[in-house]
Amino acid sequence: MKPDSPSGSALSALARAIIEVAFIVFLFYSNLFMGEFTASNAHGKSLAAGFLDIFTVTNFTIAIVSAVIGYLVFEFLRKKL
């Protein structure tokens, strides 16, 4: 095995950060989408209408900020424990 180069480890750390943030955003949107259909309880509400209701700039901003904060907290805990 080749030893990791400094740029390779930085790239893998960045890739891991992006993957973890994307996963947190996925969990946020899946929870929001599920809540949209549970709360509305409207018969005949389509999947497309649900997507249009949850994919807004405000929700995206909240998802990204929350995901970055969550990532930083878990990284802090990983290094401390």
N, C-alpha and C positions, 0 to 999 in steps of 0.2 A: 504494500500500500504506500502511496505517496503521502508525505506529510502535507497537511493543509497549509496553503500559503496565506499570508495575512489578508490579501484581497479576497481569497476564496472563503475564508471564515466570515469576513464582513458581509460578503454576498449571501452566504447561507443564513447569517443572522437576520439580514434584511428580508430574505425570502420567508423565513420563519415568522417574522413580525407581520409581514403582509398576509400570510396564510392565517395567522391567529386573529388578526383584526377582521379579515374577511369572514371567518367563521363566526365571530361575535356578531357581525352585521347580519349574517344569515340567520342566526338565532333570534335576533331582534325582529327582523322582518317576518320570520315564520310565526313568532309569537303574536306580532301585530296583526298578521293576516288571519290567524286563528281567532283572535279576539274580535276582529271585524265581522266574521260570520257568526260568532257566538252572540255578540251583543246585538247585532241588527236583527237576526232571526227572521229576516224577510224571505218569504218564499219567492222564488224566481230571480233572486239576485245572482247575477252571473259571476264567473271567475274574473272576467275582464273588468267588471265594475268594482270588484273587490280590490284588484290590483291598482286601478285608478284612484281608489280612495286612500290606499296606503303609501303609494310611491309619490311622495311630495318632497319638495326641497326641505321643508321643515323636518320631516321624518328622517330624511337622509342625513341632515346635519346632526340631529340627535343621535342617530345610529353611529356615525363616524366618531363624534366626540366621546360617546359612551364606550365605543370599542377601543379607542386609544387609551382612555383612562383605565379600562379593564385590563388591557394589555400591560400597561405600566405597573398596575397593582400586582398582577400575577408575576411579572418579571422581578419586582421587588421581593415578593414572597419567595420566589424560587432561589434568589441569591441569599436571602436571610436564613432559609431553612435548610 
